[in-house]
């Protein structure tokens, strides 16, 4: 698992859960809003068709055998 500031995300989560009673509710709400936004940004977008469309932040396009544009990273269709 990737380390952030010397520890895993699981470590930071467990550490935060131990101390959450001392944290103001506004901070907890802010964290919840950030988590929801991250989830929205990481879910592939479906654009009214059966194929999923790439939502990678930086896309390098490759052409498939069908000559459609695909993301070189996630291999999903790129909406041109």
FIRO-426028 format. One record per residue (C-alpha): x, y, z; residue in one letter; residue number from 1. Coordinates in nm, 3 decimals. Layout:
<rs>
X,Y,Z,A,NUM
...
</rs>
This chain:
<rs>
0.000,0.000,0.000,X,1
0.123,0.350,-0.085,X,2
0.266,0.555,0.200,X,3
0.164,0.916,0.258,X,4
0.385,1.122,0.489,X,5
0.555,0.804,0.614,X,6
0.242,0.598,0.685,X,7
-0.027,0.408,0.496,X,8
-0.375,0.549,0.440,X,9
-0.509,0.277,0.673,X,10
-0.280,0.407,0.952,X,11
-0.408,0.762,0.906,X,12
-0.769,0.640,0.900,X,13
-0.728,0.442,1.223,X,14
-0.547,0.734,1.386,X,15
-0.826,0.974,1.287,X,16
-1.097,0.738,1.414,X,17
-0.932,0.729,1.758,X,18
-0.943,1.109,1.788,X,19
-1.265,1.197,1.605,X,20
-1.458,1.286,1.922,X,21
-1.228,1.587,1.969,X,22
-1.276,1.716,1.611,X,23
-1.532,1.993,1.542,X,24
-1.835,1.878,1.339,X,25
-1.757,2.134,1.067,X,26
-1.421,1.964,1.002,X,27
-1.588,1.622,0.981,X,28
-1.846,1.763,0.736,X,29
-1.567,1.916,0.526,X,30
-1.389,1.579,0.510,X,31
-1.714,1.408,0.411,X,32
-1.767,1.661,0.130,X,33
-1.410,1.607,0.006,X,34
-1.457,1.229,0.008,X,35
-1.781,1.260,-0.190,X,36
-1.610,1.485,-0.446,X,37
-1.319,1.243,-0.483,X,38
-1.565,0.959,-0.541,X,39
-1.742,1.162,-0.812,X,40
-1.410,1.231,-0.984,X,41
-1.298,0.867,-0.982,X,42
-1.614,0.701,-1.118,X,43
-1.600,0.649,-1.495,X,44
-1.856,0.860,-1.680,X,45
-2.114,0.688,-1.898,X,46
-2.236,0.905,-2.185,X,47
-2.568,0.763,-2.303,X,48
-2.420,0.454,-2.463,X,49
-2.320,0.105,-2.364,X,50
-1.945,0.180,-2.349,X,51
-1.786,0.347,-2.049,X,52
-1.597,0.666,-2.124,X,53
-1.253,0.748,-1.982,X,54
-1.236,1.000,-1.699,X,55
-0.858,0.998,-1.646,X,56
-0.720,1.349,-1.578,X,57
-0.446,1.323,-1.843,X,58
-0.536,1.118,-2.149,X,59
-0.302,0.982,-2.411,X,60
-0.517,0.856,-2.696,X,61
-0.455,0.533,-2.883,X,62
-0.662,0.400,-3.172,X,63
-0.822,0.059,-3.141,X,64
-0.877,-0.195,-3.419,X,65
-1.220,-0.036,-3.466,X,66
-1.041,0.301,-3.523,X,67
-1.213,0.450,-3.216,X,68
-1.006,0.658,-2.968,X,69
-0.916,0.482,-2.641,X,70
-0.726,0.595,-2.330,X,71
-0.381,0.436,-2.316,X,72
-0.407,0.417,-1.935,X,73
-0.752,0.273,-1.858,X,74
-0.833,0.141,-2.209,X,75
-1.181,0.300,-2.201,X,76
-1.332,0.490,-2.493,X,77
-1.235,0.857,-2.513,X,78
-1.516,1.098,-2.596,X,79
-1.370,1.324,-2.866,X,80
</rs>
